[in-house]
Amino acid sequence: MTDLQAFREETRAWLAENCPSGARGPGEIHSGSTRQTFDADTQLWMERMAEKGWTVPSWPREYGGGGLTDDETRVLYQEMEAIGARPPLVNMGTRMLGPTLLEYGTEAQKKKHLTLIAQGGAAWCQGYSEPGAGSDLAGLRTRAEDKGDYFLINGQKIWTSGAHLADWMFCLVRTDPDVPKHQGISFLLVPMDQPGVTVRPIELISGRSHFCETFLDNAVADKADLVGNLNEGWTVGKRLLQHERSGQGGLGPSTGPRLPVGVTIDLDMEKVAVEYLGTSEGRIADAALRDEVLRWNMNKAAFGLTQRRAGEQARDGKTPGEVTSVFKLFGSTLARERQELIVRLMGSQGTGWDGAGFNETEIAAARSWLSSRAVTIYGGTNEIQADIIAKRVLGLPD
Ligand SMILES: Cc1cc2nc3c(=O)[nH]c(=O)nc-3n(C[C@H](O)[C@H](O)[C@H](O)COP(=O)(O)OP(=O)(O)OC[C@H]3O[C@@H](n4cnc5c(N)ncnc54)[C@H](O)[C@@H]3O)c2cc1C
């Protein structure tokens, strides 16, 4: 038996014994927020996995990770998938800030923040966008002034997902207004629980409200929480976006096609088609929609193979660079098309908001369709991804 096979056997046995039944199948996922309570099994599952370092299995052990190799991480995820175990802890700390700190953080920052993230002890939010700076992110105006041993921050962030539940915010701030815009930006870690930070939730078209306006009025950040060099935050901030887009585009150690987050219901499209359109000679009855389902499935399969190829090529476990935009662009488009197609397959039954005329699945499908409009916007819009691919991946002229 190879070492990897032995690891698989041990992992399988450990998961069977330690993954509570309430942490299997669809359900709540721990976000690490200290402002939220979680059901008992979700909490227990996160704690058990954190103890093994498996909330962030590939991070080094000294920062709370599991120290697993890429192959071991892949095996762990395969075995979790086999029993329907949910990820024990998902937040912007595990997916975005953590990998960035591993590359750019000081030893003290890694010890302080990574360990807390790995143990589910802190939830993070992302303070990038501002009312006048979304696609043109480098146009951001939130000012941070150097006050000796701390920064004084004034400005406004917007679309800050999860800010109302976050303990910390990583953000881009302007520290030098007198140089070209990309050169006067710094990357700061800001505690949310302070008088200078006010959070106001924004309601979405889907009826949910997971993001906020965040006001910074004389907020403070410790000097020790500057990541990278002063005025060189653009490089750090861009790298974090690559980690974000890599997650949204389904790149990572787990094999097989994965869709980006943003859908609230996971329906089998072919089953929906058969239920709502019926069959003719064993096939989906409506020929035009049958073609669309087929084309979507082929795209999904091709995308899955490309994801796997990219994953295998990145053998050092590092998130790829600008090429992550290819996965973000195609993956989020695929996710949005899927929700649209499901609603069309359901016909008028797919447009229900509430009421007795619609069942739970139909209402969830309609809401999921509305939520899915956002996946081609957050993390950078499709147009911006196409721009990055053109310039930075294909090398086309500006
Ligand atoms: C659900 C959701 C969650 C989000 N969460 C966060 C978060 O946690 N933190 C955070 O900081 N931000 C967050 N965002 C903000 C997101 O990053 C921005 O919405 C996005 O970058 C677009 O910026 P904007 O909304 O200002 O649109 P704009 O930049 O004003 O763009 C408007 C339109 O113009 C197009 N456009 C703009 N510039 C160009 C160009 N040069 N070439 C071609 N087309 C162009 C865009 O593609 C878009 O279609 C979130 C957004 C959503 C929808």
The ligand as an SDF file (V2000), in Angstrom:
LIG
                    3D

 53 58  0  0  0  0  0  0  0  0999 V2000
  -23.0980   40.1540   -4.4840 C   0  0  0  0  0  0  0  0  0  0  0  0
  -21.9180   41.0700   -4.4900 C   0  0  0  0  0  0  0  0  0  0  0  0
  -20.9940   40.9860   -3.4780 C   0  0  0  0  0  0  0  0  0  0  0  0
  -19.9100   41.8430   -3.4550 C   0  0  0  0  0  0  0  0  0  0  0  0
  -19.0350   41.7690   -2.3930 N   0  0  0  0  0  0  0  0  0  0  0  0
  -18.0210   42.6590   -2.3190 C   0  0  0  0  0  0  0  0  0  0  0  0
  -17.1570   42.6630   -1.1690 C   0  0  0  0  0  0  0  0  0  0  0  0
  -17.3010   41.8410   -0.2460 O   0  0  0  0  0  0  0  0  0  0  0  0
  -16.1960   43.5860   -1.1020 N   0  0  0  0  0  0  0  0  0  0  0  0
  -15.9750   44.4950   -2.0960 C   0  0  0  0  0  0  0  0  0  0  0  0
  -15.0450   45.2790   -1.9690 O   0  0  0  0  0  0  0  0  0  0  0  0
  -16.7660   44.5170   -3.1960 N   0  0  0  0  0  0  0  0  0  0  0  0
  -17.7910   43.6300   -3.3240 C   0  0  0  0  0  0  0  0  0  0  0  0
  -18.6180   43.6440   -4.4310 N   0  0  0  0  0  0  0  0  0  0  0  0
  -18.4290   44.6960   -5.4140 C   0  0  0  0  0  0  0  0  0  0  0  0
  -17.9040   44.2310   -6.7510 C   0  0  0  0  0  0  0  0  0  0  0  0
  -16.5420   43.9160   -6.6800 O   0  0  0  0  0  0  0  0  0  0  0  0
  -18.1950   45.3580   -7.7510 C   0  0  0  0  0  0  0  0  0  0  0  0
  -19.5950   45.4680   -7.8710 O   0  0  0  0  0  0  0  0  0  0  0  0
  -17.5790   45.1090   -9.1020 C   0  0  0  0  0  0  0  0  0  0  0  0
  -16.1890   45.1520   -9.0470 O   0  0  0  0  0  0  0  0  0  0  0  0
  -18.0880   46.1210  -10.1460 C   0  0  0  0  0  0  0  0  0  0  0  0
  -17.9370   47.4220   -9.6940 O   0  0  0  0  0  0  0  0  0  0  0  0
  -19.1630   48.4580   -9.7290 P   0  0  0  0  0  0  0  0  0  0  0  0
  -20.3370   47.7890   -9.0870 O   0  0  0  0  0  0  0  0  0  0  0  0
  -18.7000   49.7350   -9.1880 O   0  0  0  0  0  0  0  0  0  0  0  0
  -19.5460   48.5900  -11.2540 O   0  0  0  0  0  0  0  0  0  0  0  0
  -18.8340   49.5460  -12.3200 P   0  0  0  0  0  0  0  0  0  0  0  0
  -17.3630   49.4620  -12.1600 O   0  0  0  0  0  0  0  0  0  0  0  0
  -19.4680   50.8820  -12.2420 O   0  0  0  0  0  0  0  0  0  0  0  0
  -19.2280   48.8370  -13.6650 O   0  0  0  0  0  0  0  0  0  0  0  0
  -20.5070   49.0190  -14.3000 C   0  0  0  0  0  0  0  0  0  0  0  0
  -20.4750   48.2770  -15.6220 C   0  0  0  0  0  0  0  0  0  0  0  0
  -19.4860   48.8570  -16.4970 O   0  0  0  0  0  0  0  0  0  0  0  0
  -18.5780   47.8470  -16.9410 C   0  0  0  0  0  0  0  0  0  0  0  0
  -17.2240   48.3850  -17.0210 N   0  0  0  0  0  0  0  0  0  0  0  0
  -16.6000   49.1500  -16.1060 C   0  0  0  0  0  0  0  0  0  0  0  0
  -15.3330   49.4310  -16.5140 N   0  0  0  0  0  0  0  0  0  0  0  0
  -15.1670   48.8130  -17.7070 C   0  0  0  0  0  0  0  0  0  0  0  0
  -14.0830   48.7110  -18.6220 C   0  0  0  0  0  0  0  0  0  0  0  0
  -12.9130   49.3060  -18.3690 N   0  0  0  0  0  0  0  0  0  0  0  0
  -14.2760   47.9770  -19.7360 N   0  0  0  0  0  0  0  0  0  0  0  0
  -15.4540   47.3570  -19.9900 C   0  0  0  0  0  0  0  0  0  0  0  0
  -16.5310   47.4320  -19.1600 N   0  0  0  0  0  0  0  0  0  0  0  0
  -16.3880   48.1580  -18.0470 C   0  0  0  0  0  0  0  0  0  0  0  0
  -18.6350   46.7690  -15.8750 C   0  0  0  0  0  0  0  0  0  0  0  0
  -18.2380   45.5060  -16.3880 O   0  0  0  0  0  0  0  0  0  0  0  0
  -20.1040   46.7980  -15.4760 C   0  0  0  0  0  0  0  0  0  0  0  0
  -20.8600   46.0300  -16.3750 O   0  0  0  0  0  0  0  0  0  0  0  0
  -19.7160   42.7900   -4.4950 C   0  0  0  0  0  0  0  0  0  0  0  0
  -20.6390   42.8480   -5.5420 C   0  0  0  0  0  0  0  0  0  0  0  0
  -21.7340   42.0230   -5.5440 C   0  0  0  0  0  0  0  0  0  0  0  0
  -22.7120   42.1240   -6.6770 C   0  0  0  0  0  0  0  0  0  0  0  0
  1  2  1  0
  2  3  1  0
  2 52  2  0
  3  4  2  0
  4  5  1  0
  4 50  1  0
  5  6  2  0
  6  7  1  0
  6 13  1  0
  7  8  2  0
  7  9  1  0
  9 10  1  0
 10 11  2  0
 10 12  1  0
 12 13  2  0
 13 14  1  0
 14 15  1  0
 14 50  1  0
 15 16  1  0
 16 17  1  0
 16 18  1  0
 18 19  1  0
 18 20  1  0
 20 21  1  0
 20 22  1  0
 22 23  1  0
 23 24  1  0
 24 25  2  0
 24 26  1  0
 24 27  1  0
 27 28  1  0
 28 29  2  0
 28 30  1  0
 28 31  1  0
 31 32  1  0
 32 33  1  0
 33 34  1  0
 33 48  1  0
 34 35  1  0
 35 36  1  0
 35 46  1  0
 36 37  1  0
 36 45  1  0
 37 38  2  0
 38 39  1  0
 39 40  1  0
 39 45  2  0
 40 41  1  0
 40 42  2  0
 42 43  1  0
 43 44  2  0
 44 45  1  0
 46 47  1  0
 46 48  1  0
 48 49  1  0
 50 51  2  0
 51 52  1  0
 52 53  1  0
M  END
$$$$
